[in-house]
Amino acid sequence: MPFQIVRQDITKMEVDAIVNAANPALRMGGGVCGAIFNAAGPDQLKKACGRIGGCTTGQAVITKGYDLPAKYIIHTVGPIWQDGKHNEPSLLHDCYTNSLRLALQHKCASIAFPLISSGIYGYPKDQALKVATMAITEFLLEHDMDVHLVVFNRKALSISEKLFAGVKQYVDDNYVEETKNRFSADRKIHVQDYQEILHSPSESSESIWKQAKAKDKRATTRSLEDMLKQMGESFTQMLVRLIDEKGLTYVETYKRANIDRRLFSKIRSGKGYNPSKYTAVALAIALHLNLDQTLDLLGKAGYTLARNNKFDLIIEYFITEELYNIYEINEVLFAYRQTLLGT
C-alpha cells in the first residue's frame, strides 16, 4: 500500500528509512528525536550528525540507521508554528518533499514519517496532517514508494470536526446490530424502520418490512443500458470498462486507489485473480463511482456493503456525500479502527 497511517513506534518500523523531526543543530532532543537517537545508538548517531553540522528549516540530511531496523535516518527540520502566516505550510511541505527525494536518491523503497512539527513545535495537528498528506500524495503521483505516517495513538490525528461529526451521525443513524438477523440482511432498511417492525403490534412484520423498503430515499441510478452492459462481465472486465468510460489511465487509477502497480497488474490480467474487498472498494473510490455502481463492481468480486458493518457504513457515507479523497477516508477509517483502503 503506497501510503498508510499506522499506529506504531517509529523506531521499530522495518522500512528502508525513517524520518527524524530534528532541530537545526541536529542534536539529540526529546520526544521522537530522543527516541530515535537512543534506539539508533546515541553516541554513533551524535558523531554522524556532528560531521554534518546542521540543517536548515525545510531541508533534509541523511545518516545511517545504525542499530535501528531502518537502513537510514533522514533528518528534517520542521517549522515552529507562529500563526500560519510566516511560511509555515510551505516549509513543512518542503520537509516531506525533500525527505522523500533524499530517500529516492538512496534507492529507498519504503519510508516512515512522524507528523512533523506537531509536537513541541506547536503546529496544529489537523493542519500538519493536511500538509503531510498533500506533499506525500503529490510525490506518489510521480514515484513509487511505500510511505507510512506513524502516530502513537488515534488521538494524534485531528480529523475535521465537521467531517467526523457527519460520519458519526451517519453511522449512529444507520448501524444495525447483527442480532437483528433477517432485517440486517437488507442494507436498504434504516434503524427507525427496524424499530417500527419490532414494536408495532397492529401490523404484520411482512407488511412493515415492505413499507420500510418503500421509504428508503436513496434513488437508484442504474439504467437499463448499464445493466445490459454488465451481463456476463467479470470484475476485471467491468473495471477496465469503467476506467475507459471515466477517461482515466491505468496509472491514474491505481494511484488514486492507493494500490501499487504490481497489484493492479494482477487484477488487470484477469487470470482468475480476485481482489480483496478493501482493494475493490479503493478502486470504486478511485473511479468516483456512485453507490449503485459501487455495489455493482463489488458484486462482481462477490462483495457488498452491509448495514451491520461500520467499515461499510463509513464507505457508504463518503460515496453518498460524493467525497472521494481516499486519504481523508483512511483517516476516518483509522479513527474507527477499521482496515484502511488500498491494503
C-alpha positions as CSV (number, residue, x, y, z in Angstrom):
1,M,0.0,0.0,0.0
2,P,1.8,3.2,-1.1
3,F,0.5,5.5,1.7
4,Q,-0.9,4.4,5.0
5,I,-1.3,5.7,8.6
6,V,0.0,3.3,11.2
7,R,-0.1,3.2,15.0
8,Q,3.5,2.2,15.9
9,D,6.7,3.2,17.5
10,I,8.7,4.7,14.6
11,T,12.0,3.3,15.9
12,K,10.6,-0.2,15.3
13,M,9.4,0.3,11.8
14,E,11.0,-2.1,9.3
15,V,11.5,0.3,6.4
16,D,14.4,1.5,4.4
17,A,14.4,4.9,6.1
18,I,12.7,6.6,9.0
19,V,12.4,10.4,9.3
20,N,13.6,12.3,12.4
21,A,11.9,15.5,13.3
22,A,15.2,17.2,14.0
23,N,16.4,20.5,15.4
24,P,18.6,22.8,13.3
25,A,21.8,21.8,15.2
26,L,21.0,18.0,14.7
27,R,21.4,17.5,18.4
28,M,19.7,14.8,20.4
29,G,16.4,16.2,21.7
30,G,13.3,14.9,23.4
31,G,10.2,13.2,22.1
32,V,10.6,11.3,18.8
33,C,14.0,12.8,18.2
34,G,15.3,11.5,21.5
35,A,13.7,8.1,21.0
36,I,15.4,7.8,17.6
37,F,18.8,8.7,19.0
38,N,18.5,6.2,21.8
39,A,17.3,3.4,19.6
40,A,20.0,4.0,16.9
41,G,22.8,4.3,19.5
42,P,23.2,7.8,20.8
43,D,27.0,8.0,20.6
44,Q,27.4,6.9,17.0
45,L,24.4,9.0,15.8
46,K,25.7,12.1,17.6
47,K,29.0,11.7,15.8
48,A,27.4,11.3,12.4
49,C,25.2,14.4,13.0
50,G,28.2,16.3,14.2
51,R,30.0,15.6,11.0
52,I,27.1,17.1,9.0
53,G,26.9,20.1,11.3
54,G,23.3,21.2,11.0
55,C,20.2,21.5,8.8
56,T,18.0,24.5,7.9
57,T,14.2,24.5,8.3
58,G,12.5,22.6,5.4
59,Q,15.7,20.8,4.3
60,A,16.8,17.2,5.0
61,V,20.0,15.3,5.5
62,I,20.7,11.6,5.9
63,T,22.7,9.3,8.1
64,K,22.9,5.6,8.6
65,G,20.3,3.9,10.8
66,Y,22.9,2.2,12.9
67,D,21.1,0.0,15.5
68,L,17.6,0.7,14.1
69,P,15.8,-1.8,11.8
70,A,15.8,1.0,9.2
71,K,18.9,1.4,7.0
72,Y,18.8,5.2,7.0
73,I,17.6,8.1,9.2
74,I,16.6,11.2,7.3
75,H,16.7,14.3,9.5
76,T,14.5,17.2,8.6
77,V,13.8,20.4,10.5
78,G,10.1,21.4,10.7
79,P,8.9,25.0,11.1
80,I,7.9,26.3,14.5
81,W,4.2,27.3,14.4
82,Q,3.6,31.0,14.9
83,D,0.3,31.9,13.2
84,G,0.4,30.2,9.8
85,K,1.4,33.4,8.1
86,H,5.1,33.0,8.3
87,N,5.6,30.5,5.5
88,E,4.9,27.5,7.9
89,P,2.9,25.5,5.4
90,S,5.4,25.8,2.6
91,L,8.4,25.0,4.9
92,L,6.5,21.9,6.3
93,H,5.7,20.8,2.8
94,D,9.4,21.1,1.9
95,C,10.3,18.8,4.9
96,Y,8.3,16.0,3.4
97,T,9.2,16.6,-0.2
98,N,13.0,16.9,0.5
99,S,12.9,13.8,2.7
100,L,11.2,11.8,0.0
101,R,13.6,13.0,-2.7
102,L,16.6,12.1,-0.5
103,A,15.1,8.6,0.1
104,L,14.6,8.2,-3.6
105,Q,18.2,9.2,-4.3
106,H,19.3,6.4,-1.9
107,K,17.1,3.9,-3.6
108,C,14.7,3.5,-0.6
109,A,11.5,1.6,-1.4
110,S,9.9,2.4,1.9
111,I,9.9,5.3,4.4
112,A,8.2,6.2,7.7
113,F,7.4,9.7,8.8
114,P,6.3,11.1,12.2
115,L,3.8,14.0,12.0
116,I,6.5,16.7,11.7
117,S,6.2,19.9,13.8
118,S,3.0,18.7,15.6
119,G,4.8,18.2,18.9
120,I,6.7,20.8,20.8
121,Y,6.9,23.0,17.6
122,G,3.2,23.5,18.1
123,Y,1.9,23.0,14.5
124,P,-1.9,22.3,14.7
125,K,-2.3,18.6,14.1
126,D,-5.1,18.9,11.6
127,Q,-3.2,21.4,9.5
128,A,0.1,19.4,9.9
129,L,-1.8,16.3,8.7
130,K,-3.2,18.1,5.7
131,V,0.2,19.4,4.6
132,A,1.8,15.9,5.1
133,T,-0.9,14.2,3.0
134,M,-0.7,16.8,0.3
135,A,3.1,16.5,0.0
136,I,3.2,12.7,0.1
137,T,0.4,12.3,-2.4
138,E,2.0,14.7,-4.8
139,F,5.2,12.7,-4.6
140,L,3.4,9.4,-5.1
141,L,1.8,10.6,-8.3
142,E,5.3,10.7,-9.9
143,H,7.1,7.9,-7.9
144,D,6.6,4.5,-6.4
145,M,7.4,4.2,-2.7
146,D,5.7,2.8,0.4
147,V,5.1,5.7,2.7
148,H,4.0,5.3,6.3
149,L,2.8,8.1,8.5
150,V,3.4,6.9,12.1
151,V,1.3,8.0,15.1
152,F,1.4,6.8,18.7
153,N,-2.4,6.8,19.0
154,R,-5.5,7.8,17.2
155,K,-5.9,11.0,19.2
156,A,-2.7,12.2,17.4
157,L,-4.9,12.6,14.3
158,S,-7.2,15.6,14.4
159,I,-9.8,15.0,11.8
160,S,-12.0,17.8,10.7
161,E,-14.7,18.1,13.4
162,K,-17.4,18.7,10.8
163,L,-16.4,15.6,8.8
164,F,-16.1,13.4,11.8
165,A,-19.4,14.6,13.1
166,G,-21.1,13.8,9.8
167,V,-19.6,10.3,9.7
168,K,-20.5,9.6,13.3
169,Q,-24.1,10.7,12.8
170,Y,-24.4,8.6,9.7
171,V,-23.0,5.5,11.5
172,D,-25.2,6.1,14.6
173,D,-28.3,6.5,12.5
174,N,-27.7,3.5,10.2
175,Y,-25.7,0.9,12.1
176,V,-27.7,-2.2,12.6
177,E,-26.7,-4.8,15.2
178,E,-26.1,-8.3,13.8
179,T,-28.6,-9.7,16.3
180,K,-31.4,-8.2,14.2
181,N,-30.7,-11.2,11.9
182,R,-33.0,-11.2,9.0
183,F,-33.6,-7.5,8.9
184,S,-29.9,-6.6,8.9
185,A,-29.5,-8.6,5.7
186,D,-31.3,-5.9,3.7
187,R,-29.0,-2.9,3.6
188,K,-31.7,-0.5,2.5
189,I,-33.7,-0.5,5.7
190,H,-33.0,2.2,8.3
191,V,-32.7,1.8,12.0
192,Q,-36.0,3.6,12.7
193,D,-37.7,1.1,10.3
194,Y,-36.4,-1.8,12.4
195,Q,-37.8,-0.2,15.5
196,E,-41.3,0.0,13.8
197,I,-41.1,-3.7,12.8
198,L,-40.1,-4.7,16.3
199,H,-42.6,-2.7,18.3
200,S,-45.7,-2.4,16.1
201,P,-48.5,-4.7,17.4
202,S,-51.0,-3.7,14.8
203,E,-49.3,-4.7,11.6
204,S,-47.5,-7.8,10.4
205,S,-43.8,-7.8,10.2
206,E,-44.0,-8.5,6.5
207,S,-46.3,-5.5,5.9
208,I,-44.0,-3.1,7.7
209,W,-41.0,-4.7,6.1
210,K,-42.4,-3.8,2.7
211,Q,-43.2,-0.2,3.9
212,A,-39.7,0.2,5.2
213,K,-38.2,-0.7,1.8
214,A,-40.5,1.8,0.1
215,K,-39.5,4.6,2.5
216,D,-35.8,4.4,1.5
217,K,-34.9,7.7,0.0
218,R,-31.8,6.8,-2.0
219,A,-32.5,6.9,-5.7
220,T,-31.4,4.1,-8.0
221,T,-29.2,5.5,-10.8
222,R,-28.8,2.3,-12.8
223,S,-30.1,2.5,-16.3
224,L,-31.2,-0.5,-18.5
225,E,-28.2,0.2,-20.7
226,D,-25.9,0.0,-17.7
227,M,-27.4,-3.3,-16.6
228,L,-27.2,-4.9,-20.1
229,K,-23.5,-3.9,-20.3
230,Q,-22.8,-5.7,-17.1
231,M,-24.3,-9.0,-18.0
232,G,-21.6,-11.6,-18.1
233,E,-18.8,-9.2,-17.2
234,S,-16.1,-10.2,-14.8
235,F,-14.7,-7.9,-12.2
236,T,-11.7,-7.1,-14.4
237,Q,-13.8,-6.5,-17.5
238,M,-16.1,-4.2,-15.6
239,L,-13.1,-2.3,-14.1
240,V,-11.4,-1.8,-17.4
241,R,-14.7,-0.6,-19.0
242,L,-15.3,1.9,-16.2
243,I,-11.7,3.2,-16.4
244,D,-12.3,3.8,-20.1
245,E,-15.6,5.5,-19.5
246,K,-14.1,7.8,-16.9
247,G,-11.3,8.7,-19.3
248,L,-8.6,7.7,-16.9
249,T,-5.3,5.9,-17.5
250,Y,-4.3,2.8,-15.6
251,V,-1.6,4.7,-13.7
252,E,-4.1,7.4,-12.6
253,T,-6.5,4.7,-11.4
254,Y,-4.1,2.7,-9.2
255,K,-2.5,5.9,-7.8
256,R,-6.0,7.2,-6.9
257,A,-6.8,3.9,-5.4
258,N,-3.7,3.9,-3.2
259,I,-2.6,0.5,-4.5
260,D,0.8,-0.4,-6.1
261,R,1.4,-1.1,-9.7
262,R,2.1,-4.8,-9.2
263,L,-1.2,-5.5,-7.5
264,F,-3.1,-3.5,-10.2
265,S,-1.3,-5.6,-12.9
266,K,-2.5,-8.8,-11.2
267,I,-6.1,-7.5,-11.2
268,R,-5.9,-6.2,-14.8
269,S,-4.5,-9.5,-16.1
270,G,-7.9,-11.1,-15.4
271,K,-6.5,-14.5,-14.9
272,G,-8.8,-15.5,-12.1
273,Y,-7.3,-13.0,-9.6
274,N,-10.0,-11.9,-7.1
275,P,-9.1,-8.7,-5.2
276,S,-9.8,-8.2,-1.5
277,K,-12.9,-6.2,-0.6
278,Y,-10.7,-3.3,0.5
279,T,-9.0,-3.2,-2.8
280,A,-12.2,-3.4,-4.7
281,V,-13.7,-0.5,-2.6
282,A,-10.5,1.5,-3.2
283,L,-10.9,1.1,-6.9
284,A,-14.5,2.2,-6.7
285,I,-13.4,5.3,-4.8
286,A,-10.7,6.0,-7.4
287,L,-13.3,5.9,-10.2
288,H,-15.7,8.2,-8.3
289,L,-18.5,5.7,-8.6
290,N,-21.9,6.4,-7.2
291,L,-23.4,3.9,-4.7
292,D,-25.2,1.7,-7.2
293,Q,-22.1,1.5,-9.4
294,T,-20.0,0.7,-6.4
295,L,-22.4,-2.2,-5.4
296,D,-22.3,-3.5,-9.0
297,L,-18.5,-3.5,-9.1
298,L,-18.2,-5.1,-5.6
299,G,-20.8,-7.7,-6.6
300,K,-18.5,-8.9,-9.5
301,A,-15.9,-9.9,-6.8
302,G,-18.5,-11.4,-4.5
303,Y,-18.8,-8.5,-2.0
304,T,-21.5,-6.0,-1.0
305,L,-22.0,-3.2,1.6
306,A,-24.0,-4.1,4.7
307,R,-25.7,-2.1,7.5
308,N,-24.1,-4.3,10.2
309,N,-20.6,-3.3,9.3
310,K,-19.1,0.0,10.3
311,F,-16.5,-0.1,7.6
312,D,-19.2,-0.4,5.0
313,L,-21.3,2.4,6.5
314,I,-18.3,4.7,6.5
315,I,-17.6,3.9,2.8
316,E,-21.3,4.4,2.0
317,Y,-21.3,7.8,3.8
318,F,-18.3,9.1,1.7
319,I,-19.8,7.8,-1.5
320,T,-23.3,9.3,-0.9
321,E,-21.7,12.6,0.0
322,E,-19.5,12.4,-3.1
323,L,-16.3,12.7,-1.1
324,Y,-13.6,10.7,-2.9
325,N,-10.4,11.7,-1.2
326,I,-9.0,8.2,-0.3
327,Y,-6.6,9.6,2.2
328,E,-9.3,11.5,4.0
329,I,-11.4,8.3,4.1
330,N,-8.5,6.4,5.5
331,E,-8.1,9.0,8.3
332,V,-11.7,8.3,9.4
333,L,-11.3,4.5,9.0
334,F,-8.2,4.7,11.1
335,A,-10.0,6.6,13.8
336,Y,-12.7,3.9,13.8
337,R,-10.1,1.1,14.0
338,Q,-11.1,-0.2,10.6
339,T,-9.0,-1.6,7.8
340,L,-7.6,1.1,5.5
341,L,-8.2,1.3,1.8
342,G,-5.5,0.1,-0.5
343,T,-4.3,-2.8,1.5
